């Protein structure tokens, strides 16, 4: 959130240098396959999704396809070339032919681990399906070969279909024994932790929920996420090796916890959230808290700021009379808070903003944050806390690559501080967050510095905080403004200025998404009652303003699946909590356009 009208921001992600393309020569075509040869590639037509394949950034689509009903679509991004692989059992000292059909620019098909000369072939430009073929001979002791497809950095999505590996099959042996000792561990409202005993000869384990495979892991434990509250689930596990899956384990059942309200159970079904300039005037002028209309359900007092970036010592200074001639007294301000609360409204202190950089680099800063924020909440009798960390408050260390297990001190200490505050004030404590798209949805493409470094360490840096506190979080209202183009789940870039941007960004939160393109590392969806859409109240408030008509299109699409335009959402969420805006002051300056439209839409 900003105190004055911002300038347009430049994209923040550091561009990675693209290496010069070096294409392998195409190997001469082999003779016709012998009668004893077979197609050893599993699910080469992708009719069973990605079963058998491991992809860094791939999915299956129903159009375009070469045959059948499905094909692979994979999208390179950053330092990832969208590689999809499958390991196949082969015979030593034998001849094989690898064939596939591809579409796109710079699409590769190849084999590695052959024991002789690894091979690949490629299509520089294939606007329609093009057949690629290469051959190789295995080494004298080679029993496993990896076949793969990949694209090239920054050249867009590619498609592949009907991949086959023809040659003599290897000795696959027998599938392993079924796992024993499957146990359900810790349970939340949206997840169940599972563990089981290791199986000799297993190279991985397939996890089933209510009879449907939901993931494959290499270890003997996992946490199944994205579950509904107060719901019973049945889990099984099968052991996997080159010969296939074992029989499934005995079934274990677990019931998720009841839905946490995050302090929001007594909010209306659809809430209007706004920031009130309580410590400064800005060009919109000062608005007294008592003069805020009853339409506003959550009022965020902007801002509490630190005495220094790393102190953790947060202070809330009310606007001085010299800047805000009509400012109320402390007694009047506190009385207005009590009146709002008596009317069912929530009044929070918002920490951060454009100028309030907060970096909890030490445990001492963490503890000071807890005590100083508590002092503000207690002095004014507030309902909770809004985290509006911007700029360089949150960034990830180079070795911090898993949003589920963060290691960076500023992240870990913030999570600890917020959990402490929640525990101190109990279930009625309201916790909200207002990150920018750069720190959340950009995580679909980039997370921290990336596998090879060079990326902005702030990319996706809010994800571990949101994930760790998802059961305590009342509302997440991402700032869908002052943002560069962001890639949505349709692998297309979306820009501010219309309903499309809000639809795509909100769909990501309610659907969940792979982090940095890793399909094995998915940020689980939030509940719709936890999500509000952040928008500027007027053209004066920030870049990304949209008209009331476009606001309503976004709401119609997300709650009714109408007015969706070109973006296809992954669900319909009538329980979407509502809208947030920067700010109440700017909305008053614009004759309450944002508030009036909200009232008219939700009634």
FIDREN-435114 format. One record per residue (C-alpha): x, y, z. Coordinates in nm, 2 decimals, always signed. Last residue first. Layout:
<pts>
[[X; Y; Z]]
...
</pts>
This chain:
<pts>
[[-2.71; -0.64; -0.15]]
[[-2.40; -0.82; -0.27]]
[[-2.36; -0.63; -0.60]]
[[-2.52; -0.30; -0.50]]
[[-2.33; -0.28; -0.17]]
[[-2.00; -0.35; -0.35]]
[[-2.08; -0.09; -0.62]]
[[-2.15; +0.17; -0.35]]
[[-1.83; +0.09; -0.17]]
[[-1.61; +0.13; -0.48]]
[[-1.77; +0.45; -0.60]]
[[-1.76; +0.62; -0.25]]
[[-1.76; +0.97; -0.39]]
[[-1.41; +0.94; -0.54]]
[[-1.24; +1.11; -0.24]]
[[-1.44; +0.88; -0.01]]
[[-1.29; +0.59; -0.20]]
[[-0.94; +0.73; -0.17]]
[[-0.98; +0.75; +0.21]]
[[-1.12; +0.40; +0.24]]
[[-0.82; +0.28; +0.04]]
[[-0.67; +0.07; -0.10]]
[[-0.94; -0.18; -0.15]]
[[-1.04; -0.53; -0.03]]
[[-1.32; -0.73; -0.18]]
[[-1.54; -1.03; -0.08]]
[[-1.53; -1.37; +0.10]]
[[-1.56; -1.60; -0.20]]
[[-1.83; -1.84; -0.08]]
[[-1.99; -1.86; -0.43]]
[[-1.67; -2.03; -0.55]]
[[-1.69; -2.19; -0.89]]
[[-1.40; -2.41; -1.01]]
[[-1.09; -2.43; -1.23]]
[[-1.15; -2.10; -1.40]]
[[-1.13; -2.08; -1.78]]
[[-0.98; -1.75; -1.89]]
[[-1.10; -1.61; -2.23]]
[[-1.40; -1.41; -2.10]]
[[-1.53; -1.52; -1.76]]
[[-1.86; -1.33; -1.77]]
[[-2.04; -1.63; -1.60]]
[[-1.88; -1.89; -1.38]]
[[-2.11; -1.81; -1.09]]
[[-1.88; -1.71; -0.80]]
[[-1.55; -1.66; -0.98]]
[[-1.69; -1.54; -1.31]]
[[-1.96; -1.31; -1.17]]
[[-1.71; -1.16; -0.92]]
[[-1.46; -1.08; -1.20]]
[[-1.74; -0.94; -1.42]]
[[-1.86; -0.73; -1.13]]
[[-1.52; -0.56; -1.09]]
[[-1.51; -0.50; -1.46]]
[[-1.84; -0.32; -1.45]]
[[-1.73; -0.12; -1.14]]
[[-1.43; +0.01; -1.34]]
[[-1.08; -0.12; -1.30]]
[[-0.78; +0.04; -1.13]]
[[-0.45; -0.13; -1.19]]
[[-0.21; +0.14; -1.10]]
[[-0.28; +0.30; -0.76]]
[[-0.51; +0.51; -0.55]]
[[-0.57; +0.81; -0.78]]
[[-0.73; +0.59; -1.05]]
[[-0.98; +0.48; -0.79]]
[[-1.05; +0.23; -0.51]]
[[-0.75; +0.02; -0.60]]
[[-0.83; -0.36; -0.59]]
[[-0.75; -0.65; -0.36]]
[[-0.97; -0.96; -0.40]]
[[-1.08; -1.14; -0.09]]
[[-0.99; -1.50; +0.01]]
[[-1.04; -1.69; +0.33]]
[[-1.40; -1.77; +0.27]]
[[-1.29; -1.94; -0.06]]
[[-1.07; -2.19; +0.13]]
[[-0.71; -2.17; +0.03]]
[[-0.57; -2.40; -0.23]]
[[-0.25; -2.60; -0.17]]
[[+0.09; -2.48; -0.29]]
[[+0.21; -2.78; -0.49]]
[[+0.56; -2.93; -0.48]]
[[+0.56; -3.25; -0.69]]
[[+0.43; -3.06; -1.00]]
[[+0.74; -2.84; -0.98]]
[[+0.67; -2.53; -1.20]]
[[+0.84; -2.29; -0.96]]
[[+0.56; -2.38; -0.71]]
[[+0.29; -2.60; -0.85]]
[[-0.05; -2.43; -0.80]]
[[-0.35; -2.41; -0.58]]
[[-0.71; -2.39; -0.71]]
[[-0.85; -2.11; -0.49]]
[[-0.53; -1.90; -0.48]]
[[-0.46; -1.95; -0.85]]
[[-0.83; -1.87; -0.94]]
[[-0.78; -1.53; -0.76]]
[[-0.49; -1.43; -0.99]]
[[-0.67; -1.54; -1.31]]
[[-1.00; -1.38; -1.23]]
[[-0.84; -1.05; -1.10]]
[[-0.63; -1.02; -1.42]]
[[-0.92; -1.11; -1.65]]
[[-1.15; -0.85; -1.50]]
[[-0.96; -0.56; -1.65]]
[[-0.66; -0.32; -1.62]]
[[-0.38; -0.53; -1.49]]
[[-0.19; -0.78; -1.70]]
[[-0.22; -1.16; -1.75]]
[[+0.06; -1.38; -1.89]]
[[-0.05; -1.72; -2.03]]
[[+0.04; -2.05; -1.88]]
[[-0.33; -2.13; -1.83]]
[[-0.26; -2.14; -1.45]]
[[-0.17; -1.77; -1.47]]
[[+0.15; -1.60; -1.56]]
[[+0.19; -1.25; -1.40]]
[[+0.23; -0.92; -1.59]]
[[+0.37; -0.64; -1.37]]
[[+0.18; -0.54; -1.06]]
[[+0.09; -0.20; -0.89]]
[[-0.25; -0.37; -0.85]]
[[-0.40; -0.71; -0.76]]
[[-0.29; -0.66; -0.40]]
[[-0.35; -1.00; -0.25]]
[[-0.63; -1.02; +0.00]]
[[-0.57; -1.32; +0.23]]
[[-0.83; -1.33; +0.51]]
[[-0.88; -1.50; +0.84]]
[[-0.56; -1.70; +0.85]]
[[-0.50; -1.93; +1.15]]
[[-0.53; -2.26; +0.95]]
[[-0.34; -2.11; +0.66]]
[[-0.06; -1.99; +0.89]]
[[+0.23; -2.21; +0.77]]
[[+0.11; -2.19; +0.41]]
[[+0.07; -1.81; +0.41]]
[[+0.42; -1.76; +0.56]]
[[+0.58; -2.01; +0.32]]
[[+0.41; -1.85; +0.02]]
[[+0.51; -1.49; +0.11]]
[[+0.85; -1.52; -0.06]]
[[+0.71; -1.61; -0.40]]
[[+0.98; -1.41; -0.58]]
[[+1.17; -1.21; -0.31]]
[[+1.51; -1.37; -0.39]]
[[+1.50; -1.21; -0.74]]
[[+1.64; -1.47; -0.98]]
[[+2.01; -1.52; -1.07]]
[[+2.06; -1.86; -0.89]]
[[+2.08; -2.20; -1.06]]
[[+1.80; -2.37; -0.88]]
[[+1.60; -2.05; -0.83]]
[[+1.69; -1.73; -0.64]]
[[+1.36; -1.74; -0.46]]
[[+1.07; -1.92; -0.62]]
[[+0.98; -1.85; -0.98]]
[[+0.71; -1.95; -1.22]]
[[+0.41; -2.04; -1.00]]
[[+0.57; -1.83; -0.73]]
[[+0.47; -1.52; -0.93]]
[[+0.13; -1.58; -0.77]]
[[+0.25; -1.49; -0.42]]
[[+0.54; -1.24; -0.35]]
[[+0.52; -1.07; -0.69]]
[[+0.14; -1.06; -0.66]]
[[+0.17; -0.81; -0.37]]
[[+0.10; -0.93; -0.02]]
[[-0.20; -0.81; +0.19]]
[[-0.24; -1.04; +0.49]]
[[-0.51; -1.09; +0.75]]
[[-0.52; -1.22; +1.10]]
[[-0.83; -1.17; +1.32]]
[[-0.80; -1.30; +1.68]]
[[-1.12; -1.46; +1.79]]
[[-0.96; -1.80; +1.83]]
[[-0.71; -1.69; +2.10]]
[[-0.53; -1.37; +2.18]]
[[-0.19; -1.51; +2.30]]
[[-0.20; -1.81; +2.07]]
[[-0.26; -1.59; +1.76]]
[[+0.02; -1.36; +1.87]]
[[+0.26; -1.65; +1.92]]
[[+0.16; -1.80; +1.58]]
[[+0.23; -1.46; +1.42]]
[[+0.57; -1.43; +1.58]]
[[+0.68; -1.78; +1.48]]
[[+0.58; -1.72; +1.12]]
[[+0.77; -1.39; +1.12]]
[[+1.07; -1.56; +1.27]]
[[+1.08; -1.84; +1.01]]
[[+1.05; -1.59; +0.72]]
[[+1.31; -1.34; +0.84]]
[[+1.54; -1.62; +0.94]]
[[+1.53; -1.81; +0.61]]
[[+1.49; -2.18; +0.65]]
[[+1.13; -2.25; +0.52]]
[[+0.99; -2.61; +0.53]]
[[+0.67; -2.61; +0.33]]
[[+0.80; -2.33; +0.09]]
[[+1.09; -2.56; -0.01]]
[[+1.39; -2.39; -0.18]]
[[+1.57; -2.19; +0.10]]
[[+1.94; -2.25; +0.02]]
[[+1.97; -1.91; -0.16]]
[[+1.81; -1.72; +0.12]]
[[+1.45; -1.61; +0.06]]
[[+1.32; -1.25; +0.07]]
[[+1.06; -1.07; +0.29]]
[[+1.08; -0.71; +0.41]]
[[+1.25; -0.59; +0.09]]
[[+0.96; -0.40; -0.07]]
[[+0.63; -0.49; +0.10]]
[[+0.50; -0.64; +0.43]]
[[+0.13; -0.57; +0.47]]
[[+0.05; -0.80; +0.76]]
[[-0.29; -0.72; +0.91]]
[[-0.35; -0.77; +1.29]]
[[-0.63; -0.83; +1.53]]
[[-0.95; -0.71; +1.69]]
[[-0.81; -0.39; +1.84]]
[[-0.85; -0.26; +2.20]]
[[-0.66; +0.05; +2.13]]
[[-0.39; +0.01; +2.39]]
[[-0.40; -0.37; +2.38]]
[[-0.35; -0.40; +2.01]]
[[-0.07; -0.15; +2.02]]
[[+0.10; -0.32; +2.31]]
[[+0.06; -0.66; +2.15]]
[[+0.24; -0.53; +1.84]]
[[+0.53; -0.41; +2.06]]
[[+0.56; -0.74; +2.25]]
[[+0.53; -0.97; +1.94]]
[[+0.77; -0.76; +1.73]]
[[+1.02; -0.74; +2.02]]
[[+1.02; -1.12; +2.04]]
[[+1.09; -1.15; +1.67]]
[[+1.36; -0.88; +1.68]]
[[+1.53; -1.08; +1.96]]
[[+1.48; -1.40; +1.76]]
[[+1.69; -1.23; +1.48]]
[[+1.64; -1.12; +1.12]]
[[+1.28; -1.00; +1.17]]
[[+1.29; -0.77; +0.87]]
[[+1.02; -0.50; +0.86]]
[[+1.02; -0.23; +0.59]]
[[+0.75; +0.03; +0.67]]
[[+0.76; +0.28; +0.39]]
[[+0.53; +0.11; +0.13]]
[[+0.31; -0.05; +0.39]]
[[+0.43; -0.23; +0.70]]
[[+0.20; -0.34; +0.98]]
[[-0.18; -0.30; +0.96]]
[[-0.36; -0.26; +1.30]]
[[-0.71; -0.41; +1.29]]
[[-1.07; -0.29; +1.34]]
[[-1.34; -0.55; +1.29]]
[[-1.70; -0.45; +1.25]]
[[-2.00; -0.60; +1.43]]
[[-2.17; -0.27; +1.52]]
[[-2.03; -0.28; +1.88]]
[[-1.69; -0.32; +1.71]]
[[-1.74; +0.00; +1.52]]
[[-1.85; +0.19; +1.83]]
[[-1.55; +0.06; +2.03]]
[[-1.32; +0.18; +1.76]]
[[-1.49; +0.52; +1.75]]
[[-1.45; +0.55; +2.12]]
[[-1.08; +0.48; +2.08]]
[[-1.05; +0.76; +1.82]]
[[-1.25; +1.00; +2.03]]
[[-1.02; +0.94; +2.33]]
[[-0.71; +0.97; +2.11]]
[[-0.83; +1.30; +1.98]]
[[-0.98; +1.33; +1.63]]
[[-0.78; +1.45; +1.33]]
[[-0.94; +1.74; +1.14]]
[[-0.62; +1.94; +1.09]]
[[-0.44; +1.63; +0.95]]
[[-0.08; +1.72; +0.86]]
[[-0.02; +1.98; +1.13]]
[[-0.26; +1.79; +1.35]]
[[-0.03; +1.49; +1.36]]
[[-0.16; +1.16; +1.22]]
[[-0.15; +0.88; +1.48]]
[[+0.17; +0.71; +1.55]]
[[+0.17; +0.33; +1.57]]
[[+0.51; +0.19; +1.67]]
[[+0.66; -0.15; +1.59]]
[[+0.99; -0.26; +1.74]]
[[+1.11; -0.55; +1.53]]
[[+1.44; -0.38; +1.53]]
[[+1.56; -0.49; +1.18]]
[[+1.42; -0.21; +0.96]]
[[+1.43; +0.06; +1.23]]
[[+1.17; +0.21; +1.46]]
[[+0.92; -0.02; +1.29]]
[[+0.59; +0.10; +1.13]]
[[+0.23; +0.05; +1.22]]
[[+0.02; +0.18; +0.94]]
[[-0.25; +0.22; +0.82]]
[[-0.55; +0.11; +1.04]]
[[-0.72; -0.17; +0.86]]
[[-1.10; -0.15; +0.88]]
[[-1.29; -0.48; +0.82]]
[[-1.67; -0.47; +0.76]]
[[-1.69; -0.14; +0.57]]
[[-2.06; -0.08; +0.47]]
[[-2.12; +0.10; +0.80]]
[[-1.97; +0.42; +0.66]]
[[-1.64; +0.55; +0.79]]
[[-1.71; +0.89; +0.96]]
[[-1.63; +0.76; +1.31]]
[[-1.28; +0.67; +1.19]]
[[-1.21; +1.02; +1.09]]
[[-1.10; +1.06; +0.72]]
[[-0.79; +1.25; +0.64]]
[[-0.73; +1.39; +0.29]]
[[-0.70; +1.20; -0.03]]
[[-0.36; +1.35; -0.12]]
[[-0.20; +1.16; +0.17]]
[[-0.32; +1.22; +0.52]]
[[-0.10; +1.02; +0.75]]
[[-0.11; +0.79; +1.06]]
[[-0.47; +0.67; +1.03]]
[[-0.51; +0.64; +0.65]]
[[-0.79; +0.38; +0.66]]
[[-0.74; +0.06; +0.47]]
[[-1.05; -0.12; +0.34]]
[[-1.23; -0.46; +0.36]]
[[-1.58; -0.53; +0.24]]
[[-1.71; -0.87; +0.35]]
[[-1.93; -1.13; +0.19]]
[[-2.06; -1.40; +0.42]]
[[-2.06; -1.15; +0.70]]
[[-1.77; -1.18; +0.95]]
[[-1.86; -1.37; +1.27]]
[[-1.66; -1.68; +1.18]]
[[-1.36; -1.47; +1.09]]
[[-1.13; -1.52; +1.38]]
[[-0.93; -1.77; +1.18]]
[[-1.25; -1.97; +1.14]]
[[-1.09; -2.31; +1.16]]
[[-1.29; -2.57; +0.98]]
[[-1.33; -2.88; +1.19]]
[[-1.04; -3.13; +1.20]]
[[-0.99; -3.39; +0.93]]
[[-1.11; -3.74; +0.98]]
[[-0.87; -4.03; +0.92]]
[[-0.90; -4.38; +0.78]]
[[-0.63; -4.64; +0.73]]
[[-0.67; -4.90; +0.46]]
[[-0.44; -5.21; +0.44]]
[[-0.17; -5.17; +0.18]]
[[-0.23; -5.17; -0.19]]
[[-0.10; -5.46; -0.41]]
[[+0.24; -5.38; -0.55]]
[[+0.29; -5.14; -0.83]]
[[+0.50; -5.20; -1.14]]
[[+0.79; -5.40; -1.26]]
[[+1.03; -5.11; -1.24]]
[[+0.95; -5.06; -0.87]]
[[+0.65; -4.93; -0.67]]
[[+0.51; -4.99; -0.33]]
[[+0.13; -4.92; -0.28]]
[[-0.02; -4.70; -0.01]]
[[-0.38; -4.67; +0.11]]
[[-0.59; -4.39; +0.26]]
[[-0.96; -4.35; +0.35]]
[[-1.09; -4.00; +0.42]]
[[-1.34; -3.87; +0.67]]
[[-1.44; -3.50; +0.65]]
[[-1.46; -3.24; +0.91]]
[[-1.26; -2.99; +0.70]]
[[-1.20; -3.05; +0.33]]
[[-0.86; -3.18; +0.21]]
[[-0.61; -2.98; +0.01]]
[[-0.31; -3.16; +0.16]]
[[-0.18; -3.52; +0.19]]
[[+0.13; -3.52; +0.41]]
[[+0.40; -3.77; +0.32]]
[[+0.60; -4.05; +0.47]]
[[+0.80; -4.35; +0.36]]
[[+1.03; -4.18; +0.11]]
[[+1.02; -4.18; -0.28]]
[[+0.68; -4.02; -0.33]]
[[+0.40; -4.07; -0.57]]
[[+0.08; -3.86; -0.54]]
[[-0.30; -3.86; -0.54]]
[[-0.39; -4.20; -0.66]]
[[-0.76; -4.24; -0.63]]
[[-0.92; -4.52; -0.41]]
[[-1.05; -4.29; -0.14]]
[[-0.70; -4.13; -0.12]]
[[-0.42; -4.34; -0.27]]
[[-0.05; -4.28; -0.22]]
[[+0.20; -4.45; -0.46]]
[[+0.54; -4.54; -0.32]]
[[+0.89; -4.53; -0.46]]
[[+1.19; -4.74; -0.56]]
[[+1.07; -5.05; -0.37]]
[[+1.32; -5.34; -0.35]]
[[+1.27; -5.40; +0.02]]
[[+0.95; -5.22; +0.15]]
[[+0.99; -4.94; +0.40]]
[[+0.73; -4.91; +0.68]]
[[+0.45; -4.65; +0.66]]
[[+0.38; -4.28; +0.73]]
[[+0.09; -4.05; +0.67]]
[[+0.02; -3.69; +0.77]]
[[-0.34; -3.56; +0.70]]
[[-0.43; -3.22; +0.57]]
[[-0.70; -2.95; +0.54]]
[[-0.86; -2.91; +0.89]]
[[-0.55; -3.05; +1.05]]
[[-0.44; -3.40; +1.13]]
[[-0.10; -3.52; +1.27]]
[[-0.03; -3.89; +1.21]]
[[-0.22; -4.15; +1.01]]
[[-0.05; -4.49; +1.01]]
[[+0.04; -4.74; +0.73]]
[[+0.23; -5.02; +0.91]]
[[+0.28; -5.25; +0.61]]
[[+0.37; -5.17; +0.25]]
[[+0.26; -5.42; -0.03]]
[[+0.54; -5.65; -0.15]]
[[+0.74; -5.54; -0.45]]
[[+0.65; -5.59; -0.82]]
[[+0.83; -5.88; -0.98]]
[[+1.12; -5.89; -1.22]]
[[+1.15; -5.64; -1.51]]
[[+1.39; -5.83; -1.73]]
[[+1.43; -5.61; -2.03]]
[[+1.21; -5.57; -2.33]]
[[+1.35; -5.59; -2.68]]
[[+1.31; -5.28; -2.89]]
[[+1.07; -4.99; -2.97]]
[[+1.05; -4.68; -2.75]]
[[+0.73; -4.49; -2.82]]
[[+0.60; -4.14; -2.77]]
[[+0.25; -4.08; -2.91]]
[[+0.22; -3.71; -2.81]]
[[+0.43; -3.40; -2.74]]
[[+0.33; -3.03; -2.70]]
[[+0.55; -2.73; -2.65]]
[[+0.50; -2.41; -2.45]]
[[+0.69; -2.09; -2.50]]
[[+1.05; -2.01; -2.62]]
[[+1.19; -1.87; -2.30]]
[[+1.43; -2.15; -2.23]]
[[+1.41; -2.44; -2.47]]
[[+1.17; -2.74; -2.48]]
[[+1.21; -3.09; -2.33]]
[[+1.13; -3.45; -2.40]]
[[+1.29; -3.75; -2.23]]
[[+1.38; -4.11; -2.24]]
[[+1.58; -4.26; -1.95]]
[[+1.75; -4.60; -2.00]]
[[+1.77; -4.89; -1.77]]
[[+1.95; -5.23; -1.80]]
[[+2.28; -5.12; -1.94]]
[[+2.57; -5.38; -1.89]]
[[+2.70; -5.43; -2.24]]
[[+2.59; -5.08; -2.35]]
[[+2.26; -5.01; -2.52]]
[[+2.23; -4.92; -2.89]]
[[+2.06; -4.61; -3.01]]
[[+1.80; -4.48; -3.25]]
[[+1.63; -4.15; -3.33]]
[[+1.29; -4.04; -3.45]]
[[+1.09; -3.72; -3.45]]
[[+0.75; -3.69; -3.62]]
[[+0.60; -3.34; -3.66]]
[[+0.26; -3.23; -3.54]]
[[+0.18; -2.88; -3.66]]
[[+0.36; -2.54; -3.61]]
[[+0.68; -2.74; -3.57]]
[[+0.99; -2.51; -3.56]]
[[+1.34; -2.61; -3.46]]
[[+1.24; -2.98; -3.42]]
[[+1.48; -3.19; -3.22]]
[[+1.68; -3.52; -3.20]]
[[+1.86; -3.67; -2.91]]
[[+2.11; -3.94; -2.85]]
[[+2.33; -4.08; -2.56]]
[[+2.63; -4.27; -2.70]]
[[+2.70; -4.60; -2.53]]
[[+2.57; -4.70; -2.19]]
[[+2.23; -4.57; -2.28]]
[[+2.20; -4.35; -1.98]]
[[+2.02; -4.08; -2.18]]
[[+1.75; -4.09; -2.45]]
[[+1.61; -3.80; -2.66]]
[[+1.33; -3.59; -2.79]]
[[+1.37; -3.21; -2.81]]
[[+1.13; -2.93; -2.90]]
[[+1.28; -2.60; -3.02]]
[[+0.96; -2.42; -3.12]]
[[+0.63; -2.61; -3.09]]
[[+0.46; -2.93; -3.18]]
[[+0.59; -3.29; -3.13]]
[[+0.53; -3.65; -3.23]]
[[+0.75; -3.92; -3.08]]
[[+0.99; -4.20; -3.18]]
[[+1.27; -4.38; -3.00]]
[[+1.42; -4.69; -3.18]]
[[+1.62; -4.94; -2.98]]
[[+1.91; -5.19; -3.06]]
[[+2.04; -5.42; -2.79]]
[[+2.37; -5.47; -2.60]]
[[+2.20; -5.48; -2.26]]
[[+1.83; -5.53; -2.24]]
[[+1.59; -5.24; -2.14]]
[[+1.39; -5.12; -1.84]]
[[+1.25; -4.77; -1.90]]
[[+1.29; -4.45; -1.71]]
[[+1.05; -4.17; -1.81]]
[[+1.13; -3.80; -1.84]]
[[+0.96; -3.47; -1.89]]
[[+1.18; -3.16; -1.91]]
[[+1.02; -2.81; -1.90]]
[[+1.34; -2.62; -1.99]]
[[+1.37; -2.46; -1.65]]
[[+1.60; -2.17; -1.59]]
[[+1.32; -1.91; -1.63]]
[[+1.02; -2.09; -1.76]]
[[+0.97; -2.37; -2.01]]
[[+0.61; -2.48; -2.06]]
[[+0.50; -2.84; -2.10]]
[[+0.18; -2.96; -2.28]]
[[+0.15; -3.34; -2.31]]
[[-0.13; -3.49; -2.52]]
[[-0.48; -3.63; -2.45]]
[[-0.79; -3.77; -2.63]]
[[-0.65; -4.03; -2.87]]
[[-0.42; -3.92; -3.15]]
[[-0.23; -3.61; -3.24]]
[[-0.37; -3.39; -2.97]]
[[-0.42; -3.02; -2.96]]
[[-0.63; -3.01; -2.75]]
[[-0.73; -3.24; -2.46]]
[[-0.44; -3.13; -2.24]]
[[-0.20; -3.30; -2.01]]
[[+0.04; -3.11; -1.77]]
[[+0.41; -3.03; -1.76]]
[[+0.64; -2.81; -1.57]]
[[+0.92; -3.02; -1.41]]
[[+0.78; -3.34; -1.55]]
[[+0.81; -3.70; -1.43]]
[[+0.63; -3.95; -1.65]]
[[+0.48; -4.29; -1.58]]
[[+0.13; -4.15; -1.51]]
[[+0.13; -3.80; -1.65]]
[[-0.24; -3.81; -1.74]]
[[-0.35; -4.16; -1.83]]
[[-0.41; -4.09; -2.20]]
[[-0.06; -3.94; -2.21]]
[[+0.01; -4.11; -2.55]]
[[+0.33; -4.26; -2.44]]
[[+0.16; -4.41; -2.13]]
[[+0.45; -4.64; -2.06]]
[[+0.73; -4.66; -2.32]]
[[+0.84; -5.02; -2.39]]
[[+0.68; -5.06; -2.73]]
[[+0.77; -5.42; -2.82]]
[[+1.04; -5.61; -3.02]]
[[+1.01; -5.98; -3.08]]
[[+0.90; -5.93; -3.44]]
[[+1.21; -5.72; -3.52]]
[[+1.16; -5.35; -3.56]]
[[+1.21; -5.22; -3.91]]
[[+1.56; -5.08; -3.98]]
[[+1.69; -4.79; -3.78]]
[[+1.67; -4.43; -3.88]]
[[+2.00; -4.24; -3.89]]
[[+2.07; -4.03; -3.59]]
[[+1.98; -3.66; -3.60]]
[[+2.26; -3.44; -3.51]]
[[+2.25; -3.28; -3.16]]
[[+2.14; -2.91; -3.15]]
[[+2.34; -2.65; -2.97]]
[[+2.13; -2.35; -2.88]]
[[+2.32; -2.06; -2.73]]
[[+2.26; -2.02; -2.36]]
[[+1.98; -1.80; -2.24]]
[[+2.09; -1.55; -1.97]]
[[+1.83; -1.54; -1.69]]
[[+1.63; -1.23; -1.65]]
[[+1.62; -1.09; -1.30]]
[[+1.26; -1.08; -1.18]]
[[+1.15; -0.73; -1.08]]
[[+0.94; -0.62; -1.37]]
[[+0.94; -0.23; -1.37]]
[[+0.68; -0.06; -1.16]]
[[+0.45; +0.21; -1.28]]
[[+0.47; +0.52; -1.06]]
[[+0.28; +0.52; -0.74]]
[[+0.01; +0.77; -0.63]]
[[+0.10; +0.86; -0.28]]
[[+0.10; +0.69; +0.06]]
[[+0.13; +0.34; -0.09]]
[[+0.00; +0.00; +0.00]]
</pts>
